[in-house]
Amino acid sequence: MTEAPRPEAQANSTLLLRNGRLLDVVAGDYTEGDLLAVDGRIAEAGPGLTAPAGAEVRDLRGAFVLPGLIDAHVHVTAFTADLASLAETSPFYLAAHVAKIMSGMLDRGFTTVRDVAGGDYGTAAAQAEGLIRGPRLFFGGRALSQTGGHGDSRGPGRYVIDEHATGADCRIADGVDAVRAAARDELRKGSHHIKVMASGGVASPTDRIDSVQYSMDELRAVVDEAAAVNRYVAAHAYTARAVNRAIEAGIRSIEHGNLIDDSSVALLADPGRDVFLVPTLVTYWALKREGRESGMPERSWRKVDEVLDAGLSSLERAYRGEVRLVFGTDLLGGMHRHQNEEFRIRAEVQRPLDVIRSATSEAAVLLRAEGQLGTLTIGAHADMVVLDGDPLHDIGVLADPAAHMPLVVQGGAVVRDASSLRRNHRCARGPGRW
């Protein structure tokens, strides 16, 4: 189990939420009562709890309480859809954008995210120390790409390669020895996982979406290096061929998977393999509408159609096949604001409860943080979202957080309060209301 990064600035608060409907995401039902958070953890739950001296008290008056949301596929450095331009961006300018992007994610209810290319030790440390406002960050550092692969941002007319050729989010490594060295270097810097580009993609300028990337020996070398330090590998992969190769190599997390077939589903659903699929449907929905305006080059934007329509049918195929599905978005540039639209898109195929599980309990298992995140059980991190409607009845309340999410709690502290009645302290003026 991986210890979740903790925002130390919020570690000493005491918060009592009264009269809420607390969702058990595993059982799929609500319990009416109170929830007490002490020093960043859930300490007690039940009816009629006594507020400790000095506790902040909120009367939820029957509102719905879910565990804090987890987005398992983000890029916190992607302030533009022109990813190649990151190679020429000042790190100070980039950091300012990262802070803004992460703050927006927190306001949308995402108290934890997994960055799969771009976020690094410094980003996670800044959040954990309270220097920037945002979700807990599980990071993979720079993703590994072969020459001419999805992480190689050079156009066909560029010949020079250097350490920064792929920008802030990727690095090029070719051959077993080179990928071992690159994986070890990212793990040295504290990465929670390693990401490899195992197929072509939309944003890359010179590869085809239906290509497969990295040899089996190279993929297995990365898996071996991650396993040696009790970490795992995530793979960008679209087609059945690319997905199947990645799973056979021992990769644990498949990103996207828009073009899988029944053979892929069989491998993904095999309980002996411990594999998760992280679809990212909203990014194609957003790229089709706003990709060019957000900086995506025309040649990349034209690739979107190849995966857009297939994504929902692949999700349905995987859902029917009982694949372990985790919530992800993969948004770029100004399109980050559409993060919660993924709930609405997935609900076209999945039950609302299963969509919620993908963004809570199932995501926590992928992160190896089960029991700590994605749950309202005693001892877990006190991360919660409060909703004014029942998401099991209408998933739209999660898709529109500005209208339906009055409170976000992270580490036992209220980090977003959109209610008209501001917080009060019981010891000073009686119970507060959300």
LOVEX-943570 format. One record per residue (C-alpha): residue number from 1; residue in one letter; x, y, z. Coordinates in steps of 0.05 Angstrom, whole numbers. Layout:
N
+-----+---+--------+--------+--------+
:   k : r :   east :  north :     up :
+-----+---+--------+--------+--------+
: NUM : a :      X :      Y :      Z :
...
+-----+---+--------+--------+--------+
// end
This chain:
434
+-----+---+--------+--------+--------+
:   k : r :   east :  north :     up :
+-----+---+--------+--------+--------+
:   1 : m :      0 :      0 :      0 :
:   2 : t :     26 :     69 :    -19 :
:   3 : e :     22 :    124 :     33 :
:   4 : a :    -17 :    182 :      3 :
:   5 : p :     19 :    249 :      0 :
:   6 : r :     -9 :    292 :     56 :
:   7 : p :    -21 :    367 :     57 :
:   8 : e :     14 :    384 :    122 :
:   9 : a :    -17 :    453 :    125 :
:  10 : q :    -85 :    420 :    137 :
:  11 : a :    -62 :    366 :    185 :
:  12 : n :    -85 :    396 :    252 :
:  13 : s :   -158 :    415 :    239 :
:  14 : t :   -220 :    386 :    272 :
:  15 : l :   -284 :    386 :    232 :
:  16 : l :   -352 :    357 :    248 :
:  17 : l :   -403 :    349 :    192 :
:  18 : r :   -473 :    339 :    220 :
:  19 : n :   -535 :    309 :    189 :
:  20 : g :   -505 :    284 :    125 :
:  21 : r :   -521 :    225 :     81 :
:  22 : l :   -455 :    188 :     78 :
:  23 : l :   -443 :    145 :     17 :
:  24 : d :   -411 :     76 :     26 :
:  25 : v :   -385 :     70 :    -45 :
:  26 : v :   -372 :     -5 :    -38 :
:  27 : a :   -441 :    -23 :    -10 :
:  28 : g :   -475 :     30 :    -54 :
:  29 : d :   -520 :     60 :      0 :
:  30 : y :   -524 :    118 :     47 :
:  31 : t :   -520 :    123 :    123 :
:  32 : e :   -551 :    184 :    156 :
:  33 : g :   -509 :    215 :    210 :
:  34 : d :   -448 :    256 :    229 :
:  35 : l :   -375 :    250 :    210 :
:  36 : l :   -317 :    275 :    252 :
:  37 : a :   -248 :    290 :    222 :
:  38 : v :   -189 :    300 :    269 :
:  39 : d :   -118 :    316 :    247 :
:  40 : g :   -134 :    303 :    174 :
:  41 : r :   -165 :    234 :    184 :
:  42 : i :   -236 :    208 :    193 :
:  43 : a :   -241 :    194 :    267 :
:  44 : e :   -313 :    176 :    279 :
:  45 : a :   -380 :    169 :    243 :
:  46 : g :   -450 :    159 :    268 :
:  47 : p :   -511 :    196 :    294 :
:  48 : g :   -507 :    250 :    347 :
:  49 : l :   -432 :    256 :    353 :
:  50 : t :   -404 :    304 :    406 :
:  51 : a :   -363 :    362 :    378 :
:  52 : p :   -294 :    368 :    409 :
:  53 : a :   -276 :    435 :    439 :
:  54 : g :   -258 :    485 :    384 :
:  55 : a :   -283 :    441 :    328 :
:  56 : e :   -312 :    472 :    265 :
:  57 : v :   -383 :    447 :    258 :
:  58 : r :   -425 :    445 :    194 :
:  59 : d :   -498 :    425 :    192 :
:  60 : l :   -508 :    393 :    123 :
:  61 : r :   -583 :    387 :    132 :
:  62 : g :   -588 :    322 :     94 :
:  63 : a :   -537 :    337 :     39 :
:  64 : f :   -501 :    279 :      5 :
:  65 : v :   -428 :    265 :     25 :
:  66 : l :   -381 :    226 :    -20 :
:  67 : p :   -307 :    211 :    -12 :
:  68 : g :   -261 :    261 :    -45 :
:  69 : l :   -256 :    248 :   -120 :
:  70 : i :   -195 :    218 :   -154 :
:  71 : d :   -176 :    232 :   -226 :
:  72 : a :   -125 :    180 :   -247 :
:  73 : h :   -103 :    211 :   -312 :
:  74 : v :    -83 :    284 :   -311 :
:  75 : h :    -26 :    327 :   -337 :
:  76 : v :    -17 :    385 :   -289 :
:  77 : t :     36 :    418 :   -333 :
:  78 : a :     -8 :    417 :   -395 :
:  79 : f :    -30 :    490 :   -396 :
:  80 : t :    -33 :    487 :   -472 :
:  81 : a :    -53 :    433 :   -521 :
:  82 : d :     11 :    449 :   -560 :
:  83 : l :     53 :    402 :   -518 :
:  84 : a :    115 :    413 :   -560 :
:  85 : s :    118 :    485 :   -537 :
:  86 : l :    131 :    462 :   -465 :
:  87 : a :    203 :    450 :   -485 :
:  88 : e :    212 :    525 :   -493 :
:  89 : t :    172 :    548 :   -433 :
:  90 : s :    204 :    581 :   -373 :
:  91 : p :    198 :    534 :   -312 :
:  92 : f :    174 :    594 :   -271 :
:  93 : y :    119 :    609 :   -320 :
:  94 : l :    101 :    536 :   -323 :
:  95 : a :     97 :    531 :   -247 :
:  96 : a :     48 :    589 :   -245 :
:  97 : h :      3 :    552 :   -294 :
:  98 : v :      9 :    488 :   -254 :
:  99 : a :    -15 :    523 :   -191 :
: 100 : k :    -76 :    550 :   -228 :
: 101 : i :    -93 :    483 :   -260 :
: 102 : m :    -87 :    445 :   -194 :
: 103 : s :   -129 :    496 :   -156 :
: 104 : g :   -184 :    488 :   -208 :
: 105 : m :   -183 :    412 :   -199 :
: 106 : l :   -192 :    420 :   -124 :
: 107 : d :   -251 :    466 :   -134 :
: 108 : r :   -284 :    412 :   -177 :
: 109 : g :   -279 :    362 :   -120 :
: 110 : f :   -216 :    325 :   -140 :
: 111 : t :   -177 :    319 :    -76 :
: 112 : t :   -127 :    270 :   -106 :
: 113 : v :   -100 :    262 :   -177 :
: 114 : r :    -50 :    218 :   -212 :
: 115 : d :     -6 :    254 :   -261 :
: 116 : v :     17 :    210 :   -318 :
: 117 : a :     70 :    255 :   -350 :
: 118 : g :     92 :    323 :   -326 :
: 119 : g :     82 :    328 :   -251 :
: 120 : d :    143 :    313 :   -209 :
: 121 : y :    172 :    313 :   -139 :
: 122 : g :    174 :    388 :   -135 :
: 123 : t :    100 :    395 :   -155 :
: 124 : a :     79 :    342 :   -104 :
: 125 : a :    122 :    373 :    -49 :
: 126 : a :     95 :    443 :    -62 :
: 127 : q :     24 :    417 :    -54 :
: 128 : a :     39 :    375 :      7 :
: 129 : e :     73 :    434 :     42 :
: 130 : g :     15 :    481 :     26 :
: 131 : l :     56 :    524 :    -21 :
: 132 : i :      4 :    513 :    -76 :
: 133 : r :    -69 :    496 :    -70 :
: 134 : g :    -90 :    431 :   -104 :
: 135 : p :   -103 :    357 :   -101 :
: 136 : r :    -55 :    307 :    -70 :
: 137 : l :     -9 :    287 :   -127 :
: 138 : f :     13 :    217 :   -146 :
: 139 : f :     64 :    230 :   -200 :
: 140 : g :    104 :    191 :   -252 :
: 141 : g :    153 :    245 :   -273 :
: 142 : r :    170 :    244 :   -347 :
: 143 : a :    140 :    189 :   -389 :
: 144 : l :    185 :    145 :   -431 :
: 145 : s :    180 :    146 :   -507 :
: 146 : q :    218 :    113 :   -563 :
: 147 : t :    246 :    157 :   -618 :
: 148 : g :    188 :    177 :   -663 :
: 149 : g :    139 :    153 :   -610 :
: 150 : h :     80 :    188 :   -577 :
: 151 : g :    126 :    227 :   -530 :
: 152 : d :    172 :    252 :   -585 :
: 153 : s :    147 :    322 :   -600 :
: 154 : r :    196 :    337 :   -657 :
: 155 : g :    165 :    348 :   -725 :
: 156 : p :    190 :    310 :   -786 :
: 157 : g :    237 :    366 :   -805 :
: 158 : r :    274 :    369 :   -739 :
: 159 : y :    336 :    327 :   -730 :
: 160 : v :    369 :    349 :   -665 :
: 161 : i :    353 :    312 :   -601 :
: 162 : d :    372 :    337 :   -533 :
: 163 : e :    351 :    327 :   -460 :
: 164 : h :    292 :    374 :   -468 :
: 165 : a :    270 :    352 :   -537 :
: 166 : t :    204 :    326 :   -512 :
: 167 : g :    187 :    383 :   -464 :
: 168 : a :    167 :    378 :   -391 :
: 169 : d :    128 :    313 :   -395 :
: 170 : c :    168 :    261 :   -434 :
: 171 : r :    238 :    235 :   -447 :
: 172 : i :    265 :    192 :   -504 :
: 173 : a :    299 :    126 :   -489 :
: 174 : d :    315 :     71 :   -540 :
: 175 : g :    339 :      1 :   -525 :
: 176 : v :    335 :    -42 :   -462 :
: 177 : d :    395 :    -10 :   -427 :
: 178 : a :    370 :     61 :   -441 :
: 179 : v :    299 :     48 :   -417 :
: 180 : r :    326 :     15 :   -354 :
: 181 : a :    368 :     76 :   -340 :
: 182 : a :    311 :    123 :   -355 :
: 183 : a :    263 :     84 :   -310 :
: 184 : r :    313 :     82 :   -254 :
: 185 : d :    324 :    157 :   -260 :
: 186 : e :    249 :    173 :   -255 :
: 187 : l :    243 :    125 :   -196 :
: 188 : r :    303 :    159 :   -163 :
: 189 : k :    264 :    224 :   -165 :
: 190 : g :    207 :    193 :   -126 :
: 191 : s :    157 :    172 :   -180 :
: 192 : h :     98 :    132 :   -155 :
: 193 : h :     94 :     97 :   -223 :
: 194 : i :    128 :     97 :   -291 :
: 195 : k :     91 :    113 :   -355 :
: 196 : v :    111 :     86 :   -423 :
: 197 : m :     84 :    104 :   -492 :
: 198 : a :     63 :     37 :   -520 :
: 199 : s :     26 :     62 :   -581 :
: 200 : g :     17 :    122 :   -625 :
: 201 : g :    -27 :    180 :   -603 :
: 202 : v :    -65 :    243 :   -621 :
: 203 : a :    -17 :    298 :   -598 :
: 204 : s :     47 :    269 :   -627 :
: 205 : p :     67 :    295 :   -696 :
: 206 : t :    101 :    236 :   -731 :
: 207 : d :     69 :    171 :   -708 :
: 208 : r :      5 :    135 :   -727 :
: 209 : i :    -48 :    120 :   -675 :
: 210 : d :    -49 :     47 :   -697 :
: 211 : s :     27 :     38 :   -688 :
: 212 : v :     56 :     -3 :   -631 :
: 213 : q :    116 :     25 :   -595 :
: 214 : y :    174 :     -5 :   -555 :
: 215 : s :    195 :    -77 :   -563 :
: 216 : m :    171 :   -129 :   -514 :
: 217 : d :    241 :   -132 :   -484 :
: 218 : e :    240 :    -57 :   -472 :
: 219 : l :    171 :    -59 :   -440 :
: 220 : r :    190 :   -117 :   -395 :
: 221 : a :    253 :    -81 :   -374 :
: 222 : v :    213 :    -21 :   -350 :
: 223 : v :    164 :    -67 :   -313 :
: 224 : d :    222 :   -102 :   -279 :
: 225 : e :    253 :    -37 :   -256 :
: 226 : a :    187 :    -12 :   -227 :
: 227 : a :    172 :    -78 :   -193 :
: 228 : a :    241 :    -78 :   -161 :
: 229 : v :    221 :    -17 :   -119 :
: 230 : n :    148 :    -38 :   -110 :
: 231 : r :    122 :     10 :   -163 :
: 232 : y :     82 :     -5 :   -227 :
: 233 : v :     79 :     16 :   -299 :
: 234 : a :     23 :     53 :   -336 :
: 235 : a :     20 :     50 :   -412 :
: 236 : h :    -10 :     97 :   -463 :
: 237 : a :    -43 :     49 :   -512 :
: 238 : y :   -102 :     53 :   -560 :
: 239 : t :   -108 :     -8 :   -604 :
: 240 : a :   -120 :    -80 :   -583 :
: 241 : r :    -51 :   -100 :   -608 :
: 242 : a :    -17 :    -46 :   -566 :
: 243 : v :    -59 :    -60 :   -504 :
: 244 : n :    -49 :   -135 :   -508 :
: 245 : r :     27 :   -127 :   -515 :
: 246 : a :     29 :    -81 :   -455 :
: 247 : i :    -11 :   -129 :   -412 :
: 248 : e :     31 :   -188 :   -433 :
: 249 : a :     93 :   -149 :   -413 :
: 250 : g :     65 :   -140 :   -342 :
: 251 : i :     39 :    -69 :   -346 :
: 252 : r :    -14 :    -55 :   -294 :
: 253 : s :    -51 :      8 :   -318 :
: 254 : i :    -75 :     17 :   -390 :
: 255 : e :    -90 :     89 :   -408 :
: 256 : h :   -144 :    104 :   -460 :
: 257 : g :   -157 :     37 :   -495 :
: 258 : n :   -205 :     67 :   -545 :
: 259 : l :   -194 :     13 :   -597 :
: 260 : i :   -194 :    -51 :   -556 :
: 261 : d :   -228 :   -115 :   -577 :
: 262 : d :   -253 :   -177 :   -542 :
: 263 : s :   -183 :   -206 :   -535 :
: 264 : s :   -163 :   -143 :   -497 :
: 265 : v :   -223 :   -148 :   -451 :
: 266 : a :   -205 :   -220 :   -434 :
: 267 : l :   -135 :   -199 :   -414 :
: 268 : l :   -158 :   -138 :   -377 :
: 269 : a :   -210 :   -177 :   -338 :
: 270 : d :   -163 :   -234 :   -319 :
: 271 : p :   -161 :   -231 :   -243 :
: 272 : g :    -92 :   -260 :   -241 :
: 273 : r :    -62 :   -200 :   -278 :
: 274 : d :    -85 :   -142 :   -232 :
: 275 : v :    -96 :    -95 :   -291 :
: 276 : f :   -137 :    -31 :   -294 :
: 277 : l :   -165 :      7 :   -353 :
: 278 : v :   -167 :     83 :   -349 :
: 279 : p :   -211 :    111 :   -406 :
: 280 : t :   -207 :    186 :   -418 :
: 281 : l :   -268 :    201 :   -460 :
: 282 : v :   -278 :    274 :   -443 :
: 283 : t :   -212 :    295 :   -473 :
: 284 : y :   -234 :    274 :   -544 :
: 285 : w :   -302 :    307 :   -533 :
: 286 : a :   -265 :    371 :   -513 :
: 287 : l :   -210 :    367 :   -566 :
: 288 : k :   -261 :    361 :   -622 :
: 289 : r :   -295 :    425 :   -598 :
: 290 : e :   -237 :    467 :   -573 :
: 291 : g :   -172 :    433 :   -590 :
: 292 : r :   -148 :    482 :   -643 :
: 293 : e :   -168 :    542 :   -601 :
: 294 : s :   -128 :    512 :   -543 :
: 295 : g :    -64 :    507 :   -584 :
: 296 : m :    -68 :    437 :   -614 :
: 297 : p :    -34 :    435 :   -682 :
: 298 : e :    -80 :    421 :   -741 :
: 299 : r :    -44 :    356 :   -758 :
: 300 : s :    -58 :    329 :   -688 :
: 301 : w :   -130 :    355 :   -685 :
: 302 : r :   -146 :    315 :   -748 :
: 303 : k :   -129 :    250 :   -711 :
: 304 : v :   -184 :    261 :   -659 :
: 305 : d :   -238 :    228 :   -700 :
: 306 : e :   -199 :    163 :   -702 :
: 307 : v :   -211 :    152 :   -628 :
: 308 : l :   -271 :    197 :   -611 :
: 309 : d :   -328 :    152 :   -635 :
: 310 : a :   -294 :     87 :   -615 :
: 311 : g :   -284 :    109 :   -542 :
: 312 : l :   -355 :     99 :   -517 :
: 313 : s :   -364 :     32 :   -551 :
: 314 : s :   -297 :      8 :   -521 :
: 315 : l :   -320 :     31 :   -453 :
: 316 : e :   -385 :     -8 :   -462 :
: 317 : r :   -345 :    -70 :   -484 :
: 318 : a :   -300 :    -65 :   -423 :
: 319 : y :   -358 :    -52 :   -375 :
: 320 : r :   -396 :   -113 :   -400 :
: 321 : g :   -333 :   -154 :   -393 :
: 322 : e :   -325 :   -133 :   -319 :
: 323 : v :   -259 :    -98 :   -331 :
: 324 : r :   -234 :    -56 :   -272 :
: 325 : l :   -248 :     15 :   -295 :
: 326 : v :   -217 :     78 :   -265 :
: 327 : f :   -236 :    150 :   -276 :
: 328 : g :   -189 :    193 :   -319 :
: 329 : t :   -195 :    256 :   -362 :
: 330 : d :   -128 :    273 :   -397 :
: 331 : l :   -150 :    345 :   -411 :
: 332 : l :   -103 :    398 :   -438 :
: 333 : g :   -100 :    474 :   -438 :
: 334 : g :   -165 :    512 :   -425 :
: 335 : m :   -203 :    447 :   -431 :
: 336 : h :   -186 :    427 :   -359 :
: 337 : r :   -251 :    461 :   -339 :
: 338 : h :   -290 :    403 :   -370 :
: 339 : q :   -261 :    353 :   -321 :
: 340 : n :   -328 :    333 :   -289 :
: 341 : e :   -362 :    323 :   -356 :
: 342 : e :   -329 :    254 :   -356 :
: 343 : f :   -382 :    233 :   -305 :
: 344 : r :   -438 :    249 :   -353 :
: 345 : i :   -405 :    215 :   -412 :
: 346 : r :   -391 :    151 :   -374 :
: 347 : a :   -462 :    148 :   -347 :
: 348 : e :   -484 :    135 :   -419 :
: 349 : v :   -456 :     66 :   -408 :
: 350 : q :   -445 :     54 :   -334 :
: 351 : r :   -491 :     58 :   -274 :
: 352 : p :   -479 :    122 :   -234 :
: 353 : l :   -453 :     81 :   -175 :
: 354 : d :   -401 :     47 :   -218 :
: 355 : v :   -378 :    114 :   -246 :
: 356 : i :   -370 :    140 :   -175 :
: 357 : r :   -332 :     78 :   -154 :
: 358 : s :   -285 :     89 :   -213 :
: 359 : a :   -268 :    158 :   -184 :
: 360 : t :   -263 :    135 :   -112 :
: 361 : s :   -253 :     63 :    -87 :
: 362 : e :   -228 :     33 :   -152 :
: 363 : a :   -180 :     91 :   -164 :
: 364 : a :   -154 :     83 :    -94 :
: 365 : v :   -137 :     10 :   -108 :
: 366 : l :   -100 :     30 :   -171 :
: 367 : l :    -60 :     80 :   -130 :
: 368 : r :    -47 :     27 :    -77 :
: 369 : a :    -80 :     72 :    -27 :
: 370 : e :   -142 :     31 :    -11 :
: 371 : g :   -168 :     46 :     59 :
: 372 : q :   -135 :    114 :     57 :
: 373 : l :   -169 :    147 :     -3 :
: 374 : g :   -236 :    138 :    -39 :
: 375 : t :   -274 :    119 :     24 :
: 376 : l :   -308 :    149 :     85 :
: 377 : t :   -285 :     94 :    133 :
: 378 : i :   -251 :    108 :    199 :
: 379 : g :   -176 :    122 :    191 :
: 380 : a :   -180 :    145 :    119 :
: 381 : h :   -157 :    214 :     97 :
: 382 : a :   -214 :    262 :    111 :
: 383 : d :   -226 :    281 :     38 :
: 384 : m :   -299 :    293 :     21 :
: 385 : v :   -346 :    327 :    -27 :
: 386 : v :   -415 :    351 :     -7 :
: 387 : l :   -471 :    352 :    -59 :
: 388 : d :   -540 :    382 :    -57 :
: 389 : g :   -569 :    325 :    -97 :
: 390 : d :   -564 :    249 :   -100 :
: 391 : p :   -512 :    228 :   -152 :
: 392 : l :   -539 :    157 :   -152 :
: 393 : h :   -604 :    184 :   -179 :
: 394 : d :   -574 :    240 :   -223 :
: 395 : i :   -500 :    237 :   -241 :
: 396 : g :   -508 :    308 :   -267 :
: 397 : v :   -497 :    336 :   -197 :
: 398 : l :   -425 :    312 :   -203 :
: 399 : a :   -418 :    337 :   -274 :
: 400 : d :   -436 :    407 :   -252 :
: 401 : p :   -397 :    422 :   -188 :
: 402 : a :   -405 :    497 :   -192 :
: 403 : a :   -480 :    489 :   -183 :
: 404 : h :   -485 :    427 :   -139 :
: 405 : m :   -421 :    421 :    -96 :
: 406 : p :   -425 :    470 :    -38 :
: 407 : l :   -367 :    441 :      1 :
: 408 : v :   -300 :    407 :    -14 :
: 409 : v :   -260 :    380 :     45 :
: 410 : q :   -188 :    358 :     40 :
: 411 : g :   -148 :    331 :     98 :
: 412 : g :   -203 :    350 :    146 :
: 413 : a :   -204 :    424 :    125 :
: 414 : v :   -256 :    459 :     83 :
: 415 : v :   -218 :    480 :     20 :
: 416 : r :   -277 :    504 :    -20 :
: 417 : d :   -340 :    535 :      8 :
: 418 : a :   -392 :    556 :    -43 :
: 419 : s :   -448 :    562 :      7 :
: 420 : s :   -484 :    626 :     23 :
: 421 : l :   -475 :    615 :     98 :
: 422 : r :   -401 :    619 :    115 :
: 423 : r :   -366 :    577 :    167 :
: 424 : n :   -377 :    587 :    241 :
: 425 : h :   -341 :    557 :    300 :
: 426 : r :   -383 :    521 :    351 :
: 427 : c :   -341 :    548 :    408 :
: 428 : a :   -355 :    620 :    385 :
: 429 : r :   -424 :    625 :    354 :
: 430 : g :   -456 :    556 :    352 :
: 431 : p :   -460 :    506 :    295 :
: 432 : g :   -445 :    530 :    225 :
: 433 : r :   -485 :    510 :    164 :
: 434 : w :   -460 :    494 :     95 :
+-----+---+--------+--------+--------+
// end
